[in-house]
Amino acid sequence: MKTTVVVYRSKSGFTEKYARWIAEETGADLMKTSETKLEDLLQYGTVVYGGGLYAGGINGVKLITGHLGELAGKKLIVFGVGASPCRPNTAEEVRNANFTGEAREKIHFFLLRGGFDLSKCNLKDKMLMNLLKVKLEKAPETDKDAKGMLACYDHPADFTDKKAIEPILDCMKSAQ
Ligand SMILES: Cc1cc2nc3c(=O)[nH]c(=O)nc-3n(C[C@H](O)[C@H](O)[C@H](O)COP(=O)(O)O)c2cc1C
């Protein structure tokens, strides 16, 4: 059996950056979801999955959460990558929104901060983000996070930080 694979789905490159860093640091194989079948993952003892956050959902995570039976006995690690600042309760909220009780037990979850680049969004995402912009601008009170988000519309933001993968590397090294 092969040791570790890092599989990812990334729309604008932020999740891909983290996935590459993790694979480089650990010597793991690296795969995109578009080029991966469940059977490919079954060859590995540890599966690390990364996906961007879209309206709270971890892009493509069903590849893992939808196949917990087939992936039984493997070490499963998922990281979500969003533009919002990572606070302890944010990670918990994302985890609860994306994982059932069984998935919460079986999957080690991490939330990392990516970035935002409107120019790399597809048409549908651009429209959604422009609707959000109107909503944020109309809000009677704009908090720090909303102001930060509004600033990203004019200037792409990259909050990726290689240090942020350290807890994932530690988790990969530790026993199940
Ligand atoms: C339509 C849309 C919805 C998004 N929803 C969220 C969200 O719920 N939470 C968050 O933190 N970031 C959200 N983002 C920002 C992305 O998660 C962020 O840009 C991330 O770094 C994208 O990673 P990727 O380029 O690897 O897909 C959203 C972006 C778009 C375009």
Ligand as a Chemical Component Dictionary entry (heavy atoms), coordinates in Angstrom:
data_LIG
# 
_chem_comp.id                   LIG 
_chem_comp.type                 NON-POLYMER 
_chem_comp.pdbx_formal_charge   0 
_chem_comp.three_letter_code    LIG 
# 
loop_
_chem_comp_atom.comp_id 
_chem_comp_atom.atom_id 
_chem_comp_atom.alt_atom_id 
_chem_comp_atom.type_symbol 
_chem_comp_atom.charge 
_chem_comp_atom.model_Cartn_x 
_chem_comp_atom.model_Cartn_y 
_chem_comp_atom.model_Cartn_z 
_chem_comp_atom.pdbx_ordinal 
LIG C1  C1  C 0 -19.114 32.398 -4.537 1  
LIG C2  C2  C 0 -18.078 32.380 -3.446 2  
LIG C3  C3  C 0 -18.438 32.000 -2.156 3  
LIG C4  C4  C 0 -17.472 31.989 -1.121 4  
LIG N1  N1  N 0 -17.839 31.612 0.144  5  
LIG C5  C5  C 0 -16.918 31.657 1.145  6  
LIG C6  C6  C 0 -17.272 31.284 2.470  7  
LIG O1  O1  O 0 -18.395 30.851 2.755  8  
LIG N2  N2  N 0 -16.326 31.396 3.444  9  
LIG C7  C7  C 0 -15.052 31.841 3.179  10 
LIG O2  O2  O 0 -14.236 31.948 4.109  11 
LIG N3  N3  N 0 -14.674 32.168 1.913  12 
LIG C8  C8  C 0 -15.578 32.080 0.908  13 
LIG N4  N4  N 0 -15.211 32.389 -0.388 14 
LIG C9  C9  C 0 -13.803 32.694 -0.680 15 
LIG C10 C10 C 0 -13.034 31.432 -1.121 16 
LIG O3  O3  O 0 -13.232 30.385 -0.205 17 
LIG C11 C11 C 0 -11.548 31.762 -1.176 18 
LIG O4  O4  O 0 -11.328 32.634 -2.264 19 
LIG C12 C12 C 0 -10.657 30.535 -1.266 20 
LIG O5  O5  O 0 -9.323  30.934 -1.050 21 
LIG C13 C13 C 0 -10.826 29.853 -2.606 22 
LIG O6  O6  O 0 -9.966  28.743 -2.680 23 
LIG P1  P1  P 0 -9.663  28.057 -4.109 24 
LIG O7  O7  O 0 -9.146  29.149 -4.978 25 
LIG O8  O8  O 0 -8.618  27.058 -3.823 26 
LIG O9  O9  O 0 -10.949 27.435 -4.582 27 
LIG C14 C14 C 0 -16.136 32.391 -1.414 28 
LIG C15 C15 C 0 -15.787 32.753 -2.727 29 
LIG C16 C16 C 0 -16.734 32.749 -3.727 30 
LIG C17 C17 C 0 -16.312 33.151 -5.121 31 
# 
loop_
_chem_comp_bond.comp_id 
_chem_comp_bond.atom_id_1 
_chem_comp_bond.atom_id_2 
_chem_comp_bond.value_order 
_chem_comp_bond.pdbx_ordinal 
LIG C1  C2  SING 1  
LIG C2  C3  SING 2  
LIG C2  C16 DOUB 3  
LIG C3  C4  DOUB 4  
LIG C4  N1  SING 5  
LIG C4  C14 SING 6  
LIG N1  C5  DOUB 7  
LIG C5  C6  SING 8  
LIG C5  C8  SING 9  
LIG C6  O1  DOUB 10 
LIG C6  N2  SING 11 
LIG N2  C7  SING 12 
LIG C7  O2  DOUB 13 
LIG C7  N3  SING 14 
LIG N3  C8  DOUB 15 
LIG C8  N4  SING 16 
LIG N4  C9  SING 17 
LIG N4  C14 SING 18 
LIG C9  C10 SING 19 
LIG C10 O3  SING 20 
LIG C10 C11 SING 21 
LIG C11 O4  SING 22 
LIG C11 C12 SING 23 
LIG C12 O5  SING 24 
LIG C12 C13 SING 25 
LIG C13 O6  SING 26 
LIG O6  P1  SING 27 
LIG P1  O7  DOUB 28 
LIG P1  O8  SING 29 
LIG P1  O9  SING 30 
LIG C14 C15 DOUB 31 
LIG C15 C16 SING 32 
LIG C16 C17 SING 33 
# 
